[in-house]
């Protein structure tokens, strides 16, 4: 399905933007593992592909400030996507994957 589709879904497959962003922040801080994020959010293969793309972009974000800003960017993009203000193409463009 992919993360964008999960965040914008209108059925039981919908994922909470806040839960996703909280999990990814804890992963970035080293408090949980990737496997724990995948299990907690019941991510499928497409979701994991997007998660790995986000991780790659996060890793390329530079120093601590750049990385912190990228985490804010993830939440901002998915929050706007959730309510229909950002398309999938825009979301991927802003997030760099």
matplotlib code that plots the C-alpha trace (Angstrom):
import matplotlib.pyplot as plt

x = [0.0, 2.7, 2.9, 1.1, -1.9, -1.9, -2.0, -4.7, -6.9, -10.6, -10.9, -9.4, -6.0, -5.6, -2.5, -2.3, 0.1, 1.0, 1.7, 3.9, 5.8, 6.2, 7.6, 10.0, 11.3, 11.9, 13.7, 15.8, 16.8, 17.8, 15.1, 13.4, 14.6, 13.3, 11.8, 9.9, 8.5, 7.5, 5.8, 4.1, 2.6, 1.9, 3.8, 3.6, 6.3, 5.3, 5.2, 8.7, 10.0, 8.8, 10.2, 13.6, 13.5, 12.7, 15.6, 17.9, 16.8, 17.1, 20.6, 21.5, 20.0, 23.4, 24.0, 21.8, 19.8, 19.3, 18.1, 15.8, 14.3, 13.8, 11.8, 9.6, 9.3, 8.0, 5.2, 4.3, 4.0, 2.0, -0.3, -1.1, -1.5, -3.9, -6.3, -5.8, -3.6, -0.6, -0.6, 1.5, 3.9, 4.3, 4.9, 7.6, 9.2, 9.3, 10.6, 13.1, 12.2]
y = [0.0, 2.5, 5.0, 7.9, 5.6, 4.4, 7.9, 9.0, 5.9, 6.1, 2.6, 0.3, 0.4, 4.0, 4.6, 7.4, 10.1, 10.8, 7.2, 6.8, 10.0, 9.1, 5.7, 7.1, 9.7, 7.1, 5.0, 8.0, 8.6, 4.9, 4.0, 1.4, -0.7, -0.7, -4.1, -2.7, 0.1, -2.4, -4.7, -1.9, -0.3, -3.5, -2.3, -4.2, -4.5, -1.3, 0.6, -0.8, 0.3, 3.9, 3.6, 2.7, 5.6, 8.0, 6.5, 7.1, 10.7, 11.2, 9.8, 12.3, 15.2, 16.2, 17.2, 17.1, 20.2, 18.8, 15.5, 17.2, 19.3, 16.3, 14.6, 17.8, 17.7, 14.1, 15.0, 18.2, 16.4, 13.5, 15.7, 17.8, 14.7, 13.1, 16.0, 16.1, 19.2, 17.4, 14.9, 11.8, 13.3, 16.4, 14.4, 12.3, 15.4, 17.3, 14.3, 13.4, 9.9]
z = [0.0, 1.0, 3.8, 1.9, 1.2, 4.8, 6.1, 3.8, 3.8, 4.6, 5.9, 8.6, 6.9, 8.0, 10.1, 12.7, 11.5, 15.1, 15.9, 12.9, 13.6, 17.3, 16.3, 13.7, 16.2, 18.8, 16.2, 15.2, 18.8, 19.2, 21.7, 19.5, 16.5, 13.0, 13.6, 16.6, 14.4, 11.7, 14.3, 16.3, 13.2, 11.3, 8.3, 5.0, 2.4, 0.6, 3.8, 4.7, 1.3, 2.1, 5.6, 4.3, 1.8, 4.7, 6.7, 3.8, 3.4, 7.2, 7.1, 4.4, 6.3, 7.7, 11.3, 14.3, 13.4, 9.8, 11.1, 13.7, 10.9, 8.7, 11.4, 11.7, 7.9, 8.0, 10.4, 8.6, 5.2, 6.5, 8.6, 5.5, 3.3, 5.9, 5.3, 1.5, 1.2, -0.3, -3.1, -3.1, -5.6, -3.6, -0.4, -2.0, -3.5, -0.2, 1.7, -1.0, -2.1]

ax = plt.figure().add_subplot(projection="3d")
ax.plot(x, y, z, "-o")
ax.set_aspect("equal")
plt.show()
